[in-house]
Amino acid sequence: MDLSVSYLGLKIKNPIVVGSSGLTASIENLKKMENSGAGAVVLKSIFEEEIFYEYKSILEKEKEEDTPNYEYLDYYDYKIKQDNVKKYLELIKNAKNALNIPVIASCNCVSSWEWCFFAKKIEEAGADAIELNMFILPSDFTKTCDGIEKTYLKHIEAIRKAVNIPVAVKLSYYFADLAAFVKRISETGVDGVVLFNRFFHPDFDIENFQIIPSNVLSRSSDLAISLRWMSILSGRLSSDLIASTGVHDGASVIKEILAGADAVQVVSTLYKNGIESIEDMLEEVKTWMEKHGFNKIDDFKGKMSQVNSPNPAEYERVQFMRYFEDKKYNLG
């Protein structure tokens, strides 16, 4: 039975890719992932924002001093950035030396001039590909959808010109014209689009009046969002489509591939069930394929996508109709 797939132009042994997270920040964990059967790994993202806040904390301390050493602040800015980038590049190099599966780097930038800097460094370190962890929260009342989308496209096109390794873009679903925008991204020549990113969700601590994180890990029910859009977009883009968020078991992997995914990313299920659960997911996929007479992934990939559906309107239904008439769905 052949589980191999193409991922960003890279041949990988199966469609399960470990997504970027704290788990992929250590060589020990990365080795466990490979031994458990992962097809590829995406290293923990390097965040320009984290570098900025580290520098900001030093700046605040300097302001508290009676005689702040402002002449050293430029040095601190340079040194913090240099140290963080150096650590990340070492992670890439060490991972490449330790693993036989593809190592994909990930970066998230805020400043437009930093994207290409990070991308070039990542390529020089030997990463097999790069995933752009991109998101601009549409919360600025002065910015239009068109303006935000142009910012994405500008960064993507610049990075595509700056590096020669495969490039993937990890997106959110916060777009008014999501299908059309993903298509435009695909037309830039990127090798893959990851659907969808998972973000920090705020909650309120009502006793201490603080903002705290909520739902850090995904749930299996989160699969529905990427499953719908995977089904709609499959067969209509020139780049690979990778599913992310809500993939917690082998059945989830199968569903996303039926929808048209070239591969899937897993993270939360590894936090909940351990890295070794990759083996169980792969075994579940194999058992299902054998039951249905499929010998390779391509035998069923996209079988239930919208373009292959006898009733494509089902994928665009947004309102419940007869389903909640049943008593077992009583929400009262």
N, C-alpha and C positions, 0 to 999 in steps of 0.2 A: 504494500500500500504506500502510495506516494503522497506525502503531506507538503512537499516543497512548494514554495510560491516565490514570486518576484516582489521585492519590497524596495521601492525607490531605485529600481534597476539592479538591485543586489539579489542574488540567489540565496534564499534562506531555507533551512530544512523544514520549517513548519510556520504557520501563520501567527503563532503567539509571540508577540514582542513585549518585553517588559518596558512600560512607559517610564518617563522621567519622574523621579521621586527621591526622597531621602534614602530609600533602599538601594538605589543605584549609585550611591556616593561612595561605596566602599568596595574594594577589590574582593574581599571575602564574600560579600553578598553576590557580586557579579559572577563569581565562580559557582556559587550554589545555583544561580539561575541557569547557567549553561549546563551544569550537571543534571538539573531537573528537566532540561529539554527545551529551554527558551530558544526561539529562532534568532533573536537579536535583542540587544538592550539599548535603551536610550538613557544616557547618563543624566544625573541631576542637573537641572539648568543652572547656568551662571547668570545671576541677576545683576544688571547694572544698578538697579534700585538699592540692592543690599550694600553695594560698594558706596553709593552715595550716602546712605544713612550712617554707615560706619564713619565716613569722613565728617558728616554733620555732627555726630556725637563728640568727636574731637574738637570741632569748632566751638561747640557749646561749652566744653570744659575750658578752652582757651579764653572765652569771654568772661568766665567766672574769675579768672586770675586778675590780680591787681595790675600786672604788667603783661598782658597777653602777647605771645610771641607770633604775631601775625606774619612775620617774615618766613616762618617755617610752614605755614599752611599750604602753600603751593607744593612744598616737598611732601607733606602728609598726603595730599590729594594724589600725587603721582605714586607714592610708595604703597598706599592702600590698594590702588588699582593694580599696580605691578604685582603685588603679593597675591591678590585674589586670582588674577589671570594666570600667574605662575602655578598656583595650586591646581587650578582647573586643567591646565595643559598637562601637568604631571599625571592627573587622574586619567586623562585620555591615553597618554603614552603607556602608563602602567596597565590599563585595561587592555590595550592592544597587545601588549606583551603576554598578558595572562590568559586571554581568551582566544578561541578559534571561531567564534561567531561575530558577525558585524557589530561594531561599536559606533553608535550614533550620538553625537554631541547635541546639546540643547542650549539655547541662549535666549534671554529676554532682556531687551534694551528699552530705554526710555528716550534717550537722545538720538536723533537721526544719524549723527556722525559716528556713533559707537557701533552700530550694527555691522558695518563692513569691517571695522577693526577686529571685533570679536570673531567674525566669520573667517577672516583670513588666518588669524592665530589658530583657530580650531582646525582648519585645513592643514596648516603647517605641522600641527601636533600629530597628525596621522589618522584623524577620525574618518570613518568610512562614509559618513554623511552628516548633515546638520539639520536639526529641526528648529525652526524659528517659532518660538513660543510667543505669539503675538496677540496683544489685546489692548484696545483703547476703549475704556468704559464710555458708552455714549451718554455721559452725564453733563457735558458742557453745553449749556443752553445757547452758546454762541456758534457752535459747530454744526454743520449740516451733515446728513448721511453721505452726500457726495464728497464733502471735504474729508471725512474720516476714511472713506474707502480709497481716496486718492493717496492718502498718507500710507496706507497699507501697501498699495501697488508700487509706490515710489521706493519704499524700503525693499520690497521683494525683488524688484527689477535691478536695483543697485547691487544687492547681494548676489543675485544670479550672475551678474557680470564680474563680480569680485572673486568668485571661487569656481573651481572645476568639479568639486565633489557634488553628489546629489543633494538637493535641497527639498525639505518638506516644510509645509506651513501648518501649524496647529491653530485652529480657529475656534471662536465661540459661535453661538447661534444668534447673537445680538445684532442681526442685520435685517433691515426692512425688506431687502431684496436678496435674501440669502442664496437662493439657487443661482440667480444671475451673477452675483458677486463671486461665488465659488468658481463659476465657469470662467469669469475674467481672470481670477487668480491662476487657474489651470492654464490659461492661454499665455501667461508670462513665461512658461517653460519650466515651472517648478516640477519636481519629480513626484511629489505626493502632497495630498491634503489630509490632515488628521481631523476627524469629527468626533468629539468636540473637546475643547479644553475644559478643565475643571478649575473653578476659582474659589478664592476665599469668600465665604458668605458670612456677613456679620449677624450677630445676635446681641441682645442686651442683657447684661447682668443688672437686674432691677434693684438689687440690694446695695451694690457698690457703684452703680452708675458708670459702668464700663462697657466698652464694646469687646465682645469675645467671639471666637470663631464658632461657627455652627456647621454641622454636617461635613466634617473634614473629609471623611471617606464617602465614596459613592455607595449607592444601594443598587440592587439588581433591577429595581423599577426604573432607574435612570437610563437603562438601555433603550427605552422607548423613543427617546428623542433622537439619538444617533441612528436607530434602526429606521425610523421614518425617512430621515434625510439621506441616509445611505441608499435606501430603496429608490428614492426620487432621482438622485444624482448619478447612480450607477449606469454605466453605458453611455453617458453623455459628456464625459470629460476626457481630456487627453492625458491626465496624470493619474497616478495610483490614488485609491481611496482607502484610508485606514480608519477603522472604528476605534473609539475611545470613550470611556466612562460607562459604567454599568455592566462591563463584561466580567462576570463573577464565576462562571463555570463553563463546562464544555458546550452546553446547550446554547449559551450566549454566543460563543464563538461560531457555532453552526449557523445560528440565526443571522449574524452579521455577514457571513460569507454567502448565505442564501440571498441576502439583500444586495450583494455585489461587492463587499469589502475585499480588498486584496490581502489584508492582514488586520489583526486586532491588537490593541494595546491593553495590558492588564496592570493594575497597581493595587487598588483597594483590596481586592480579594487576597493578594499576597500578604498584606498587613493583617487581614482577618484570619486567614487560613494557613499562612506560612508559604514560603517560597516553594516548598516541595509540592504544593497543590497544582503547580504547572503540570506535573506528571499525570495527575488525576484528570485534568482538563483534556490533555492530549489523548488519554485512554478513552475518555468519553466520546471524543470526536471520532477516533478510530472505530469504536464499537458501533456508533451510529452509521458511519460510512459503510461498514461491512453489512449491516442490517439492510441498508437500502441499495446495496450493489454498486457503490461508488468506489472507484480505484484511485482517483486523484482529486485534488481540490477543485480543479477546473470542471470536473464532471457536474458539480452542483453550484459553482459560484455564479451568483446573479440569477439563479433559477426563479427566485421570487421577487426580483426587482420590478420596479414599475414598468420599465420598457418591455418586460417579458410577461406582464400580468394580463389575464383576460379581462380584468376589471380595474384599470389603472386609477379610477376615481377613488377607490378605497384608500389609497395612500394619502389623499388630500382631504379626507374627511376630518373635520375639526370639532364637530358637535356630536354629543351623544344623542342617540335616538331611542331605539327600543330597549337598549341594554339595561337602563335603570328602571324599567317597568317591572323587572323581575324582583321579587321580594328579597332575594339574597343580596341585592345591591342597595338595600334600604339604607339611606344615609341619615335618616331622621333620628 
